Amino acid sequence: MATPAADVLKPDHAASRRHFIFTEEHDRLREAIHAFVTKELAPHADAWEETTFPDAVFPRMGELGLLGLSYPEEYGGQGGDYFCNLVLAEEMVHSKSGGLAMGVAVHTDMATPPIHLFGTEAQKQRYLVPAIAGEKISCLGITEPDAGSDVAAIRTQAVRDGDDWVINGAKTYITNGHRADFIVLVTKTDPDAGYDGFTLFLLDMDAPGVIREKRLEKLGMHSSDTALLAFQDVRVPGDAMLGQEGKGFYHIMWELQGERLIGAAGCVAGAQKCFDRTLQYATERSAFGRPIGKFQAIRHKFADMATKIEAGRQMVYSTAWRFQNGEYPVREISMAKLYTARMACEVTDECLQIHGGAGYMKEYGIERAWRDMRLNRIGAGTDEVMLDVIGRSYGL
Ligand SMILES: Cc1cc2nc3c(=O)[nH]c(=O)nc-3n(C[C@H](O)[C@H](O)[C@H](O)COP(=O)(O)OP(=O)(O)OC[C@H]3O[C@@H](n4cnc5c(N)ncnc54)[C@H](O)[C@@H]3O)c2cc1C
């Protein structure tokens, strides 16, 4: 007997089931962050492109508990899991300001995690607690004028002098470098020890010899500040060392995994936001007597973008699930970082194209997304470096 038409399964495009890594609690967190970001941050996005975002964002986010979502309550954190950080990264894209999202992510997911994992109790009290409260702003110094991808080639040196260390060198492209109260600094402490010759230090940015040399101008992310820093005979006590002497390279490679995964989550969310806005535009804008979204050429662009965004999202969520559950999935994190950065650049480029001339105009916000997104193929490890990490993981 033939199946009655009513019993035939129909696709349910409107269905939305929460991904299994998230709970109702994450949903509530998402709603709260979304409300804050759209009410208190997004309205200032245009102004902050000109001025950079104000430092006051940090204490406000600290007050709301957003700077320590996954840190223990004893340090002022919320005691949540890593997925809470993903939620924050995803919702920050609604601030309409890539630079702001980056400045906050540097603080929450790049500079403070090494203090939490490797820091002494005194360091946690002095730096982590006020950072979570938003009372101290942090930055992370890896890149140098002569060493970016090749982290092992850094020249900033820390030399032991009695109980102290004396630091000389330079760091560049440092996000939050102008506003930061302290820096997590990567130095070389033993030039002959190869990968075992690096050490991290925690430095107050107002210490004698720390010079904020230059505010760097850039293609996008205008609401963030980016600094060239110099360190001239900066003397720090022995207890400024973060983690183990000689293990700084491994410490920072660990930090980079979290940084890359959070960046990947931001790429997916940013691409999705751009997609949604463009989908709306494609239903409103008409040409040759019909909405442009009804042209097959445009419809297929949306289909392609949606498929890639979904693939990226699944990569990020499944990798985050492994990371949260104690694995160290460097290969998959590198894949997620590589794929989502490329994907987000392709998506913003297609969205700009679908907007036509409007996409090139500032008022639609697409050109800014296009400029901001480009950084993801460079920052936190370039595409080429990700390819190399992935390739080497197969023993090649
Ligand atoms: C806006 C912005 C903010 C940043 N914020 C920070 C920050 O807060 N802290 C920080 O420490 N750094 C920061 N960075 C630095 C960023 O991480 C580096 O720019 C990035 O790692 C690349 O290093 P590089 O610029 O020196 O490029 P290089 O290493 O000089 O690379 C140049 C080109 O050579 C390619 N290349 C290099 N090595 C290889 C290889 N082995 N195989 C194939 N190709 C290769 C690269 O992929 C790239 O295409 C920021 C950068 C920008 C632009």
The ligand as a Gaussian input file, in Angstrom:
#p B3LYP/6-31G(d) Opt

LIG

0 1
 C       46.453000      42.968000      14.667000
 C       47.435000      41.995000      15.221000
 C       47.417000      41.697000      16.581000
 C       48.361000      40.831000      17.129000
 N       48.377000      40.630000      18.491000
 C       49.436000      39.965000      19.031000
 C       49.598000      39.902000      20.447000
 O       48.766000      40.391000      21.214000
 N       50.692000      39.271000      20.936000
 C       51.636000      38.708000      20.134000
 O       52.600000      38.165000      20.640000
 N       51.491000      38.741000      18.794000
 C       50.426000      39.363000      18.224000
 N       50.300000      39.427000      16.851000
 C       51.331000      38.811000      16.022000
 C       50.897000      37.611000      15.196000
 O       50.705000      36.485000      15.996000
 C       51.969000      37.423000      14.112000
 O       51.819000      38.492000      13.193000
 C       51.890000      36.080000      13.400000
 O       52.241000      35.041000      14.260000
 C       52.801000      36.030000      12.172000
 O       54.095000      36.449000      12.461000
 P       54.802000      37.576000      11.550000
 O       53.844000      38.698000      11.422000
 O       56.125000      37.871000      12.119000
 O       54.939000      36.922000      10.134000
 P       56.211000      36.052000       9.618000
 O       56.530000      34.987000      10.591000
 O       57.294000      36.992000       9.224000
 O       55.599000      35.371000       8.311000
 C       55.549000      36.055000       7.051000
 C       54.998000      35.052000       6.027000
 O       55.861000      33.911000       5.944000
 C       55.131000      32.730000       6.166000
 N       55.935000      31.716000       6.850000
 C       56.670000      31.862000       7.975000
 N       57.226000      30.697000       8.329000
 C       56.821000      29.779000       7.411000
 C       57.033000      28.380000       7.228000
 N       57.772000      27.668000       8.090000
 N       56.462000      27.784000       6.155000
 C       55.704000      28.484000       5.282000
 N       55.449000      29.804000       5.413000
 C       56.006000      30.436000       6.461000
 C       53.968000      33.157000       7.044000
 O       52.903000      32.228000       6.998000
 C       53.625000      34.497000       6.441000
 O       52.829000      34.314000       5.302000
 C       49.329000      40.231000      16.283000
 C       49.324000      40.502000      14.915000
 C       48.405000      41.372000      14.379000
 C       48.473000      41.670000      12.905000

